[in-house]
Amino acid sequence: MTPSRGLTGAATALTVALAAGALAAPASAAPRPDRHEATRRALDGIVAEGVPGVTAQVRDKYGSWNTASGVGDLRRGTPRGRHDRFRVGSITKTFVATVLLQLQAEGRIDLDDTVGKWLPGVVEGNGHDGDAITVRQVLNQTSGIADYSRVDAFARKVFSKEFFQHRYDTWTPEQLVKLAMSKERAFVPGSDWGYSNTNYIVAGMIIKKVTGNEYGDEIRWRVIEPLHLNATIAPGTRATMPRPSSRAYGKLPMDPEAKVYDVTELNPSFAGSAGEIISDSDDLNRFYSALLGGRLLPEEQLAEMKHTVSRGDRGGEYGLGLIKLELDCKTVVWGHDGDLHGSSNLAMTTEDGRHSLALNMNGDWTGDADPVVDAEFCGT
């Protein structure tokens, strides 16, 4: 997460019979040995741009293909690992939206409920009115709620050199929302689209109010465990990374010297339900494949999740915690991107969930994943 980038009832029953293995190819179909060569070249190109290293996985009808390029630890010179875990940043938002849609399927919440119904008095001040904002508007980023990550008092501690004094600080959801309330709302709810991390802090708080449990526990019970996502956790306040993982390198946006720092260790509570999850490429592909394949949500809720609004000049469309992109080759892919100190990520899958790509860069100041997406899904 940076200040300028954004790039169970019936629901549980749907997940019980999920298969954890890769899809097997028919005996008559043989994969081309070079079918991912363009993707490999595009990943190498990211490293050539200056990113220390990149790790990625593709899942398709032939199974899974894992690759890595570049360096995982600049001090030791060790290579990136093909099965590294990493901080997924705003990809967390898709997990959170999935839980809320499952709760809707169970009749425990309605997406047209107001935020004020569930969190009375929390979203108030400087034009904010929780009674005029729906849960749906929170999830599709049309609420107009200000982004706490752009508040000076927060940004100095997280995006300037003060980060090194505060990297282990714990932030509560209530603190983060209160910071957002100190700023004027961005627009009248429903009148525009604007990416705000506060929306998903609010969403996590609503999950807790509805269920009585932390959002991370609900994700674990409803998504992680049924899908056997063994590399995925909501770490809470844990500052260290589980193994295997590489180091994460970042340039702090408010550092005038623009130096590269090792920012691997941090207390991710400042991102919370907007971006704290740790995972790996394999788990992300399994998650998005199951989600788009209709194995996590009933048909009605998946359709709601895929009902999109324009992202304006960012391109593409935004659903409920889900980005839709139509590539130049007319292939449509769904997923999310995510950034957190030293970690830049992208996870995309086709509409039927049968062809997925997930990648992580362990540097946050450069690197364009678009050529990788085009190479894998368009063959260019």
C-alpha positions in Angstrom: 0.0 0.0 0.0 1.5 3.4 -1.0 -0.2 6.8 -0.9 -0.3 6.9 -4.7 -0.9 3.3 -5.8 -3.9 1.2 -5.4 -2.9 -0.4 -8.2 -20.7 -20.2 6.6 -23.9 -21.7 5.8 -24.6 -22.2 2.1 -21.3 -20.6 1.2 -19.3 -23.0 3.3 -21.1 -25.9 1.8 -19.8 -24.8 -1.6 -16.2 -25.2 -0.6 -16.2 -28.6 1.1 -15.5 -30.7 -1.9 -12.8 -28.5 -3.4 -9.9 -30.3 -5.0 -6.5 -29.1 -4.1 -4.5 -30.6 -7.0 -3.7 -29.1 -10.4 -6.0 -29.7 -13.3 -4.8 -32.7 -15.3 -4.4 -32.5 -19.1 -6.2 -35.0 -21.3 -4.0 -37.9 -22.5 -4.4 -36.7 -26.1 -3.3 -33.1 -25.3 0.4 -32.4 -25.0 1.5 -28.9 -23.8 3.9 -27.0 -26.0 7.3 -26.9 -24.2 7.6 -23.2 -25.0 4.0 -22.1 -24.1 5.2 -19.8 -21.3 8.4 -18.6 -23.0 6.9 -15.1 -23.7 5.9 -14.9 -20.1 9.4 -15.9 -18.9 10.9 -13.2 -21.1 8.5 -10.6 -19.7 9.4 -11.6 -16.1 13.1 -11.3 -16.9 12.2 -7.8 -18.3 10.9 -6.7 -15.0 14.3 -7.6 -13.4 16.0 -5.7 -16.2 14.0 -2.6 -15.2 15.7 -2.7 -11.8 13.4 -4.8 -9.6 15.6 -7.1 -7.5 13.6 -10.2 -8.2 10.3 -11.6 -9.3 8.5 -14.9 -8.6 5.4 -16.2 -10.5 3.1 -19.1 -11.1 0.7 -19.9 -14.0 -2.0 -22.5 -13.7 -3.8 -23.7 -16.8 -5.3 -27.0 -18.1 -1.9 -28.6 -18.2 -1.2 -27.9 -14.5 1.1 -25.4 -12.8 4.3 -23.7 -14.0 6.5 -21.9 -11.4 9.4 -19.6 -12.2 11.5 -17.0 -10.6 14.1 -14.4 -11.9 16.6 -12.1 -10.2 17.7 -11.9 -6.6 15.9 -12.6 -3.4 18.5 -11.2 -1.0 20.7 -8.4 -2.2 23.2 -8.7 0.6 23.7 -12.4 0.2 23.1 -12.5 -3.6 20.7 -15.5 -3.3 18.1 -16.0 -6.0 14.4 -15.4 -5.8 12.5 -18.5 -4.8 9.8 -20.1 -7.0 7.7 -20.7 -3.9 8.4 -17.6 -1.9 5.7 -16.2 0.4 5.1 -12.4 0.2 2.9 -9.6 1.4 0.0 -9.4 -1.1 -1.2 -5.9 -0.2 -4.5 -4.9 -1.6 -5.2 -8.4 -3.0 -6.4 -8.8 0.6 -9.5 -6.8 -0.5 -10.8 -9.7 -2.6 -10.7 -12.0 0.4 -12.6 -9.5 2.5 -15.2 -8.9 -0.1 -15.7 -12.7 -0.5 -16.4 -13.1 3.2 -19.0 -10.3 3.2 -20.7 -11.8 0.1 -20.8 -15.2 1.9 -22.4 -13.5 4.9 -25.0 -12.0 2.5 -25.7 -15.4 1.0 -26.4 -16.6 4.6 -28.9 -13.8 5.2 -26.7 -12.2 7.9 -26.2 -8.9 6.1 -27.5 -7.1 3.1 -25.1 -5.2 0.9 -27.6 -2.4 0.7 -27.4 -2.0 4.5 -25.9 1.3 5.6 -22.5 1.4 7.2 -24.2 3.3 10.0 -26.5 0.3 10.8 -23.5 -1.8 11.6 -21.0 0.8 12.8 -23.1 3.6 14.3 -21.1 6.8 14.7 -17.9 5.4 13.3 -18.0 7.0 9.8 -18.9 10.6 10.7 -17.5 14.0 10.3 -16.1 16.3 7.6 -19.0 15.4 5.3 -18.9 11.7 6.0 -22.2 10.1 6.9 -22.3 6.4 7.5 -26.1 6.4 7.3 -25.8 7.6 3.7 -23.2 5.0 2.6 -24.0 1.3 1.8 -21.8 -1.7 2.3 -21.9 -2.2 -1.4 -20.4 1.3 -1.9 -17.7 0.5 0.5 -16.8 -2.7 -1.4 -16.9 -1.1 -4.9 -15.0 2.0 -3.8 -17.9 4.5 -4.5 -18.4 5.5 -0.9 -16.4 8.8 -1.0 -14.7 7.9 2.3 -11.4 9.6 2.5 -8.2 7.4 2.4 -6.4 7.3 5.8 -3.1 6.5 4.0 -3.1 10.1 2.6 -3.4 11.7 6.0 -0.1 13.5 6.8 0.1 12.2 10.4 -0.1 8.7 9.1 2.0 9.1 6.0 5.0 10.6 7.9 5.2 7.5 10.1 4.7 5.0 7.3 6.1 6.5 4.1 9.0 8.7 5.3 12.2 7.9 7.1 10.1 8.0 10.3 9.0 4.5 9.2 12.1 3.1 10.8 11.0 4.5 14.2 7.5 3.2 13.8 7.7 0.0 11.7 6.7 -2.1 14.7 3.9 0.1 15.9 0.4 -1.4 16.1 -2.5 0.4 14.5 -6.1 -0.4 15.3 -8.9 -0.2 12.7 -10.6 2.4 14.9 -7.4 4.6 14.7 -7.2 4.3 11.0 -10.9 5.2 10.4 -10.6 8.1 12.8 -7.6 9.4 10.7 -9.8 9.2 7.6 -12.5 11.1 9.3 -10.1 14.0 9.9 -10.2 14.6 6.1 -13.1 15.9 4.0 -15.0 13.1 2.2 -13.8 12.7 -1.4 -17.3 12.9 -3.1 -21.0 12.3 -2.5 -21.5 8.6 -2.0 -22.4 6.8 -5.3 -21.5 9.9 -7.5 -17.9 8.8 -8.4 -15.3 6.1 -8.0 -12.2 6.7 -5.8 -9.8 4.1 -4.3 -9.7 4.3 -0.6 -8.0 1.9 1.8 -10.4 3.1 4.5 -13.3 1.3 2.7 -11.8 -2.1 3.5 -10.8 -1.2 7.0 -14.5 -0.4 7.4 -15.4 -3.7 5.7 -13.2 -5.7 8.1 -14.9 -3.9 11.1 -18.3 -4.8 9.7 -17.3 -8.5 9.4 -16.3 -8.4 13.1 -19.6 -6.7 14.0 -21.7 -9.3 12.1 -19.8 -12.4 13.2 -18.2 -11.5 16.5 -14.8 -12.6 15.0 -11.8 -10.9 13.5 -11.9 -10.6 9.8 -8.8 -12.7 9.5 -10.3 -15.6 11.4 -13.4 -15.5 9.1 -11.1 -15.6 6.1 -9.2 -18.6 7.6 -12.4 -20.6 8.3 -14.3 -19.7 5.1 -11.5 -19.5 2.5 -8.1 -20.5 3.6 -8.9 -23.8 5.2 -11.5 -25.1 2.7 -9.1 -24.3 -0.2 -6.0 -25.7 1.6 -4.2 -22.4 1.1 -1.3 -23.5 3.3 0.9 -20.5 2.6 -1.8 -17.9 3.3 -2.2 -16.0 6.6 -3.7 -12.8 8.0 -0.6 -12.0 10.2 -2.2 -9.4 12.5 0.7 -7.7 14.2 3.4 -10.3 13.3 6.3 -8.4 11.8 8.4 -11.2 10.5 7.9 -13.2 7.3 7.3 -17.0 7.3 9.6 -19.1 5.2 10.3 -19.5 2.4 10.5 -15.9 1.5 12.9 -13.3 0.1 13.8 -9.9 1.4 11.5 -6.9 0.4 13.1 -3.7 -0.8 11.4 -0.3 -1.0 11.9 3.4 -1.7 9.9 5.3 0.8 7.7 7.8 -1.1 8.4 10.7 1.3 12.2 10.1 1.4 13.8 12.9 -0.6 16.9 10.8 -1.1 14.9 8.0 -2.7 17.2 5.4 -1.3 16.5 1.7 -1.5 15.9 0.1 2.0 15.3 -3.4 3.3 11.7 -3.1 4.5 10.9 -6.7 5.0 10.0 -6.5 8.7 7.1 -4.4 9.6 3.9 -4.6 11.7 1.2 -4.8 9.0 -1.6 -3.6 11.2 -1.3 -0.3 9.4 -2.8 -2.1 6.4 -5.1 -4.4 8.3 -8.1 -5.7 6.3 -7.1 -3.4 3.4 -3.8 -5.1 2.7 -2.1 -7.3 5.4 -2.4 -10.8 4.0 0.7 -13.0 3.3 0.4 -15.6 0.6 2.3 -17.2 -2.3 1.6 -17.4 -6.1 0.2 -20.9 -5.9 -2.3 -20.0 -3.2 -3.4 -16.8 -5.0 -4.0 -18.8 -8.2 -6.0 -21.4 -6.3 -8.1 -18.7 -4.6 -9.0 -16.7 -7.7 -9.6 -19.9 -9.7 -12.0 -21.2 -7.1 -13.7 -17.8 -6.8 -14.2 -17.2 -10.5 -15.1 -20.8 -11.0 -18.1 -20.4 -8.7 -16.7 -22.6 -5.9 -16.7 -20.0 -3.1 -19.9 -18.0 -3.7 -23.4 -18.9 -4.9 -24.2 -17.7 -8.4 -26.2 -14.7 -7.2 -23.4 -13.4 -5.0 -20.7 -14.0 -7.7 -22.7 -12.0 -10.2 -23.0 -9.2 -7.6 -19.2 -9.3 -7.1 -18.7 -9.0 -10.9 -21.1 -6.1 -11.3 -18.6 -3.4 -12.1 -18.2 0.4 -12.2 -15.5 2.3 -14.2 -12.2 3.0 -12.6 -11.9 6.2 -14.6 -8.4 7.0 -15.8 -7.0 4.0 -14.0 -8.5 1.8 -16.7 -10.5 -1.3 -16.3 -13.6 -1.7 -14.1 -14.0 -2.4 -10.4 -16.5 -4.8 -8.9 -16.7 -5.8 -5.2 -13.1 -6.2 -4.4 -12.4 -7.4 -7.9 -10.8 -5.7 -10.9 -12.0 -6.5 -14.5 -9.6 -5.9 -17.4 -10.2 -6.5 -21.1 -6.8 -7.0 -22.7 -5.9 -5.9 -26.2 -6.5 -9.4 -27.5 -10.0 -9.2 -26.1 -9.4 -11.7 -23.3 -11.1 -10.7 -20.1 -9.3 -11.3 -16.8 -10.4 -10.8 -13.2 -8.3 -10.3 -10.1 -6.5 -7.6 -8.1 -3.2 -5.9 -7.7 -1.5 -5.0 -4.5 1.4 -3.1 -3.0 2.9 -3.0 0.5 6.4 -1.8 1.4 8.9 -3.7 -0.8 6.2 -5.9 -2.3 4.3 -5.4 -5.6 1.8 -8.0 -6.7 -0.7 -9.0 -9.4 -3.1 -11.9 -9.6 -5.4 -12.4 -12.6 -7.6 -15.3 -13.9 -9.8 -15.8 -16.9 -13.6 -15.6 -16.5 -14.0 -19.3 -16.1 -11.1 -19.6 -13.5 -9.2 -22.1 -15.7 -6.2 -20.0 -16.5 -4.5 -18.0 -13.8 -1.4 -15.9 -13.2 0.0 -14.6 -10.0 3.3 -12.8 -9.5 5.3 -10.8 -6.9 8.1 -8.3 -7.3 10.3 -7.8 -4.2 10.8 -4.1 -5.1 8.2 -1.4 -5.1 9.7 1.5 -7.0 9.7 0.1 -10.6 8.5 -2.8 -12.6 5.6 -3.1 -15.0 3.5 -6.3 -14.8 1.4 -5.5 -17.8 3.7 -7.2 -20.4 3.6 -10.3 -18.3 -0.2 -10.4 -18.4 -0.2 -9.7 -22.1 2.4 -12.4 -22.7 0.5 -15.1 -20.7 -3.1 -14.4 -21.7 -2.5 -13.0 -25.2 0.7 -14.8 -26.3 2.4 -11.5 -27.1 
